[in-house]
Amino acid sequence: MNDLFNSFMKGPDENGRFGDFGGRFVSETLMPLILRLEAEYEKAKTDDSFWAEMNDLWTHYVGRPSPMYFAQRMTEHLGGAKIYFKRDELNHTGAHKINNVLGQILLARRMGKTRIIAETGAGQHGVATATVCAKFGLKCVVYMGAHDVERQSPNVFRMKLLGAEVVPVTSGRGTLKDAMNDALRDWVTNVRDTFYCIGTVAGPHPYPAMVRDFQSIIGKEAKEQLAEQEGRLPDTLIAAIGGGSNAMGLFFPFLDDKSVNIIGVEAGGKGVNAKMEHCASLTGGRPGVLHGNRTYLLQDDDGQILEGFSISAGLDYPGIGPEHAWLHDIGRAQYVSITDTEALEAFQLSCALEGIIPALEPSHALAHVMKIAPDLPSDHIICMNMCGRGDKDIFTVAKHLGWDMTGAG
Ligand SMILES: *Cc1c(COP(=O)(O)O)cnc(C)c1O
C-alpha cells in the first residue's frame, strides 16, 4: 500500500492525487471554478442535511436499495463459486448513473446554479442528467459527439422528451472525448449560472473522488446485504469499466478489507491487439493527461488519443478513472479484459438462466465471472455489479447474432 495512506478510504491527497495519477491539469480560467466546486463539495460531504436529502431521493425516486440477488441457476450451471448480482440495473433510468447525477445536482442547487451541462457518449449519463434536471426544473444542455447522436437516436429522443437540449459535437473527431472538451469550454464561458455534471470517475479533482463517493452507495449496500444474507464479506468483487464509476462505487467500501479480491473488467473489443481495436486503457494503454487528470489512456506513439472499439458504446471512454490507475499500479485491484464475443455469450446466458437481460457493459463483467467461477470452491462468494439493463442493447445484440428484428423473421 502507498505510504501516503494507511487506509484506502483517505485518498486522494489534497492535490487530488492518487499516487502518480489524478490531479488537476486545467487552464487558469478553469481553476477558480474547480476550487469553488471542491469547497462546496467538502462542505456538503459532512452536512447531514445533504445526505438526508440524497437518501430520501435514492429511496423514493431511484428505488434504492437495489437488491442483492443470488443467481442460483447461473451458479449451478458454472458449478463453482456462489454468484450474486448487485441489481443496480433496477434503478430508475436503468443503470447506476443516476446515483451520481442526483448528488451533483443537489450540489448544484446548493450552489444556486440553474443551468446543468453534461457530456455523454452512449447517452446513458445524458438521460440520467436530463431526468434529474426535469425533476428539479433546471435547464439541461448535453454535449454529445455527432457520431454518437446518429448511433444512439433512442437516447437522444429520450433526452429531448425530458426537456434537454442535445448539442451534437463536431470538433475533433466528434466522439465522447470531444464532447467532454466542449462541455469544459462551455463551463468556463458560463461560469455564473452553470454546473458541469461529469458522468464517470474522470475529470480534474474533485470529480473522480466526488463521483466515487456518490456511487459508493452501491458497495455500502452490498456490504450490508451480504453480511445479512451470508454473514460475511464476499471473496471477489467484479465490475465492468468504462470510465470506472460503477466499479469504483462497488469497490470503494471494500478497499480496506484485504481478504476481498477486486477485479475490474475492461472492454477488450476484438482483442487487446496492436491495432487498438479495444477500449482497455489499463491493459492496453499508457499513462498520459486527458480531461484534467493523469491516468492510463489509449494513445498512439505520438500521444494522440485513440477512439477505442467495443460492442458496448458505454465502455468506449479512451481513459480510466485515476483511482483505478493507482489501484492497478499498487496491485490492490486486478484488471482484465473481455472481448465482444465473450460479452455476447454472457449476455445470452443471463437471459436464458436468470431471466435478466443485462446491458452489454455488465455482460463483460459476467463473462469474467464465467471464466473464473468454475475453478473456485462452492463457498467462494462472487459479487458482480449488474450495473445496467439491456433494453437499450437488444438491436445491437440482434445484429451481432444475425437475427432479423424487422418483424418479418
Ligand atoms: C455508462 C455505463 C457504464 C460505464 O461507465 P462507468 O463509469 O465505467 O461505470 C457501464 N455500464 C452501464 C450500464 C453504463 O450505463
The ligand as a Gaussian input file, in Angstrom:
#p B3LYP/6-31G(d) Opt

LIG

0 1
 C      -22.103000       4.349000     -18.501000
 C      -22.173000       2.932000     -18.197000
 C      -21.016000       2.191000     -17.920000
 C      -19.628000       2.753000     -17.964000
 O      -19.386000       3.765000     -17.056000
 P      -18.580000       3.541000     -15.694000
 O      -18.264000       4.923000     -15.275000
 O      -17.377000       2.733000     -16.005000
 O      -19.486000       2.847000     -14.760000
 C      -21.151000       0.854000     -17.586000
 N      -22.368000       0.272000     -17.548000
 C      -23.501000       0.948000     -17.815000
 C      -24.797000       0.215000     -17.747000
 C      -23.447000       2.290000     -18.160000
 O      -24.576000       2.959000     -18.419000

